Amino acid sequence: MNQVLDKGQISIGGMMLECSMLGATPASAPTIVMLHEGLGSIDTWGDFPHRLFERTGASVFVYSRAGYGGSPAMNREFPLDYLKRHAREVLPGLLETIGFREGILLGHSDGASMATAYAADTADPRVRGLIAMAPHFVVEPETLAEIRRARAAYLEGKLRQRLARYHADVDVAFWGWNDVWLEPEFTGFNLKAELAELRVPMLVMRGDDDRYGTHQQVRLAQELCRCPVEAMLIPDCGHIPHRERPELTLEAIARFVERVLPRRPLAGPAHESS
């Protein structure tokens, strides 16, 4: 039986995911659903979800994917198509379980790729907008070089110690992500077809100093999408805009939310997706 709590765990398809809900339930209020980065969890967002809730007035739902944070892993190794698989096999059930009726998907890094794939593949009318922070739409040499540096820091430096504060099984969280990205076959991953299918307004944000790729990620969205695309390049910022430039990031997101997500309670029967 699926169950969602204000703060605790949600059961989806045999997996238990830790989650947190700020504001009214997604069945009764517009909601921002946040998808974390490749080494993220609920806790790595810090106080940003709460600040987003206070600034926008929209409800905010945050969760940790299987193998991250306090969510038990289904498998110790991630499949090569884990980004698209989460979008197709996990996210639909999650949105249905929480009673999502209208809102925005906000993803960071891996989470941005997953949110993009979901919005494109499903054309879900409940999704009114998409926010992609530091997204990966294609695999770039710069991305792989940074991921190799992360591997060295995990094995030889203090990265494992730092990440262990956020994950119950830090080795599953790290190696599941790192091993997949450094598989030779993974270089073919891209979301070009998905970008061309997007039909909802999109905000793409990247730091000018983000070493996990280049501004090609932004240009692809601008060139391929047939939906409104707002691009924001953040000065003096790396891969984590909500932590490195929180005020600028928060205000940009709030302006986008105010344009595409009306601040009002929902009424009438819940949407049933086909």
N, C-alpha and C positions, 0 to 999 in steps of 0.2 A: 504493500500500500504506500502510495506516495504521500509525503508529508512535508510541509514547509513551516519553519519556525521564525519568529522575529529575529532570533540570533541562535544559531545552533547548526543543525544539519538538515539536508534535504535528500530524499531517497529518489533516485532516478535509474530505472533499468538495472537494478541490482547493485548500483554503486551509491555510496554515501558521500555527499559533498558538503563541506562546511560552508555556511552562508551567513550573511548579515543583511538585515532589512532596515532601512531608514525611512520613516514616513509611513503613509497609509499603504495598504496592500496594493499590489499591482492590479488587482481586480477592481479597485475603486479609484485609482489615481494614475495619471501619467507617470511612467517610471523609466529611469535610466539604468540599464543593465550594464555592469562593468566587467570586462574580460581582461584578466591580467596578462603580464608578459611571460616570456619563456621560463624565467626563474622566479616568477612572482607568486603571490597568494593574497588572501584578504589583507594580511598584516603589512605586506610591502607597499600597499597603497597609502599607509599612514593615516593621517586625518583628512586626506583629500576627499573621500566619499562624504564625510560629514560636512565639510566645507561646501561641497557641491550641492548637497541637500539644502543647506541653509541659504546658499546664494540663489539657487534656481527655484526652490519651492517644489520641485519634482521629487517623487520618491526615488530612492536609490537602492538597487539590489546588487550585492557583491558576493562572489563565490570563489572558492578555490577548486581548480580542476583536480581530477583524480591523480594522486601521486604528489600533489602540492599542498603546502600548508598542513592543515589537519585532516585532509581528505585522503583516505587510504588508497593505495595504488591498486588498479585492477591487474596490471602486469608490470613487471620490473623493467621491461623494455617497451619503448613506444614504437608503433608502426611508422613506416616512412611517410604515410599519408595522414599523420595524426592531426595536422592543421585542418584539412578538409573533413576528415572523419569526425572531429569534434563538432564542426559546423553542421554536419548532416545527421549525425547519430545522437549527439548529446544535447545540443542547444535546443532543438525543437521540443524535446521532452521537458527540458528545464523550463522553458517559457510556458508551456502548457500547465506544468505542475504549479508554478507560482501564480497562475491566473493572469498572466500578462495580456493586457488588452490594448495598450497604446504606449508608445515610448520611443526611446533612442537606445541604440547599441553603442557603447563607448569601449573601444579596445585599445590596448597598448601593446605594441610590438607583435608577438605571436597572437595576442588577443585581438589586435586590429585585423590581422589576416583572417582569423576565424570569423569575426563579425562581418567582414566584407564578403567572405564566401557564403555565409548564411543569407545575408540580405540579397545577394545576387541569385543564389540558387532557388530560394523560396518565393521571392517577390512577396513576402509577408506584408499584408496591408497594415498590420499593427505597428510595424517599424516605420516611424515617421522621419527618421534621420539616422545618419551613421557618422561617428567620430572616430577617426583613425589616427592615433598618436604613434609616431615612429613605426609605421607599418612596414611589412615585408611583402611586396607584391611580386618580386622576383628575387632570386638568389644572386648576390653580387660578390665578387672577390673580396671586397672590403669587409663584408659581413663575415665571411668564412675566416678571414685573417683575425678578426676580433674574437671569434668563437674559439679559435686555436689558442689565442692568448688567455682566454678564460679557462681553458683546460689546463694550461700551465699554471695559472694562478690557483686553481683548485687543487692540483697535485703538489705544488711546491710552495705556495704562499698561504694566505689567510682567508681565501675566498670561501673554502669549505666551512671554516669557523663562523664567518659572517652569515652565510646562508642558513646554517643550522638553527639560527634564532627564528627562522620563519617556516621551517619545514620539519614535520615529524620524521620523515625519512629523507634526509637531504641527499643521499646518494641516488635514490630513485629520481628525485626532482632534477638533479644536475645531469646525470648520465643519460636519462631518457631524452632530454633536450639536446645535449651536446653530441651524443653519438649519432642521432638522426641527422643533424645539420652537417656533420662531417662525413656522412656516407657519400661516396661519389655519385650515386644515383640521385641524391637529393638535389643536385645542382639544377635539375630540370624542373623543379617546382616553380610554378608561377600562377598568378591570378589574373592574367591578361583577359581571358575569356570572361571571367567573373566581373571584372571592371566594366567591360562593354555591356554587361547585362544589368548593371545597377540602374535603378529608377528613382532612388530617393536622394534628397540633398545630402551632401557629404562634406565634412570638414576634415582636411588632412593637415596634420601638424608634425613638424620635424625640427629638431634643434640644428642650428648651423654647425655645431661641433660634434654631431652624432657620428661616432666611428663605426656604428653597425650598418653602414651602407652610405649611399649618396642621395642627392636630391633627385636622382632618377626615379625614385619611388614616388615622389610628388608629381613629376612630369608625366609619368605613366597614367596616373589618375586623371590629370588634366587632358591628356591626349585621347584616352580610350573611353572615358565615361561619357554617357549621353545624358547624364543628370547634372544638376547644379553642383559644382565643385568649388569649395573655398579652400585655398591653400594658405598656410601660415608657416613661415620659416622663422624660428625663434632665435634671436641673437644670444650669444654667450650661453648656449645650452647644448647638452649632449643628448643621450638616449632616453633620459627620463624627465620629460618636461614638467610633470606634476610635482616633482621633487626639486628640480634645479631652478625652475622659474615658475613657482606655484601661482603667484598673483596674476601674471600675464596669461598663463595657461587657463586658470579658472575664469578670468574675464572673457577670454575668447570662447570658451565652451559655453558660458552663460549666455552670451550674445547669440550664439547659434541655437541653443535650446529655446530661447525666447522667440526666435523666428519660426522654428519648425514644430515646437511642442507647446500647445496652448496650456496656460496655467489654469486648469479647471478640473473639477471632479468628473468622473465618468458616470454615465447613467445608462440604463437599459441592459439587455442581455449581453453576456460576454461573447466576444468574437469566437467563432469556430472555424479554424483553418481547414482548408480542403486538403 
